[in-house]
Amino acid sequence: MIESDDPAVLARQLAELRLEHRDLDVAIERLVREPDADELTVKRLKKRKLWLKDCISRLESALIPDEPA
């Protein structure tokens, strides 16, 4: 997922991933409230949301400058 070392590019990717993560959160909440919700779709959305969370964590750590020990 990390394609660049440029902090501006990483920050933009991070913002896009956070937005998608929030959108998935809203979609999952909406689906869960429906009585006839497709459980497989909900599981897939949750799995995608977890994957996005991992990507967000990796990008956040890539943006933190290395400090000498």
The 8 nearest C-alpha neighbors of each residue, nearest first, counted from 0:
[[1, 2, 54, 58, 57, 12, 3, 55],
 [2, 0, 3, 58, 9, 4, 57, 54],
 [3, 1, 0, 4, 9, 8, 5, 12],
 [4, 2, 5, 1, 8, 9, 6, 0],
 [3, 5, 6, 2, 9, 8, 1, 61],
 [4, 6, 8, 3, 7, 9, 10, 2],
 [7, 5, 9, 8, 10, 4, 62, 3],
 [8, 6, 10, 9, 5, 11, 12, 4],
 [9, 7, 11, 5, 10, 6, 12, 3],
 [8, 10, 6, 12, 11, 7, 13, 5],
 [9, 11, 13, 7, 8, 12, 6, 14],
 [12, 10, 8, 14, 13, 9, 7, 15],
 [13, 11, 9, 15, 14, 10, 16, 8],
 [12, 14, 10, 16, 11, 15, 9, 55],
 [13, 15, 11, 17, 12, 16, 18, 10],
 [16, 14, 12, 18, 13, 17, 19, 11],
 [15, 17, 19, 13, 18, 14, 20, 12],
 [16, 18, 20, 14, 19, 15, 13, 21],
 [19, 17, 15, 21, 20, 16, 22, 14],
 [18, 20, 22, 16, 21, 17, 23, 15],
 [21, 19, 17, 23, 18, 22, 48, 16],
 [22, 20, 24, 18, 23, 19, 17, 25],
 [23, 21, 19, 25, 24, 20, 18, 26],
 [24, 22, 26, 20, 25, 21, 27, 19],
 [23, 25, 21, 27, 22, 26, 28, 20],
 [24, 26, 28, 22, 23, 27, 29, 21],
 [27, 25, 23, 29, 28, 24, 30, 22],
 [28, 26, 30, 24, 29, 25, 23, 31],
 [27, 29, 25, 31, 26, 30, 24, 32],
 [28, 30, 26, 27, 32, 31, 25, 33],
 [31, 29, 27, 33, 32, 28, 36, 26],
 [30, 32, 28, 33, 29, 27, 36, 41],
 [33, 31, 30, 29, 34, 28, 36, 27],
 [34, 32, 36, 30, 31, 35, 29, 37],
 [33, 35, 36, 32, 31, 30, 37, 38],
 [36, 34, 33, 37, 30, 38, 32, 31],
 [37, 35, 33, 30, 34, 38, 31, 41],
 [36, 38, 40, 39, 35, 41, 30, 31],
 [37, 39, 41, 40, 36, 42, 31, 43],
 [40, 38, 42, 41, 37, 43, 44, 36],
 [41, 39, 43, 37, 42, 38, 44, 36],
 [40, 42, 38, 44, 39, 43, 45, 27],
 [43, 41, 45, 39, 40, 44, 46, 38],
 [42, 44, 46, 40, 45, 41, 47, 39],
 [43, 45, 47, 41, 46, 42, 48, 40],
 [46, 44, 48, 42, 47, 43, 41, 49],
 [45, 47, 43, 49, 48, 44, 42, 50],
 [48, 46, 50, 44, 45, 49, 51, 43],
 [47, 49, 45, 51, 46, 50, 20, 44],
 [50, 48, 52, 46, 51, 47, 45, 53],
 [49, 51, 47, 53, 52, 48, 46, 54],
 [50, 52, 54, 48, 49, 53, 55, 47],
 [51, 53, 49, 55, 50, 54, 56, 48],
 [52, 54, 56, 50, 51, 55, 57, 49],
 [55, 53, 51, 57, 56, 52, 58, 50],
 [56, 54, 52, 58, 53, 57, 51, 59],
 [55, 57, 53, 59, 54, 58, 52, 60],
 [58, 56, 54, 60, 59, 55, 61, 53],
 [59, 57, 61, 55, 60, 56, 54, 62],
 [60, 58, 56, 62, 61, 57, 55, 63],
 [59, 61, 63, 57, 62, 58, 56, 64],
 [62, 60, 58, 59, 63, 57, 64, 9],
 [63, 61, 59, 60, 64, 58, 6, 9],
 [62, 64, 60, 61, 65, 59, 58, 66],
 [65, 63, 62, 66, 61, 60, 67, 6],
 [64, 66, 63, 67, 61, 62, 68, 60],
 [67, 65, 64, 68, 63, 62, 60, 61],
 [66, 68, 65, 64, 63, 61, 60, 62],
 [67, 66, 65, 64, 63, 60, 61, 62]]
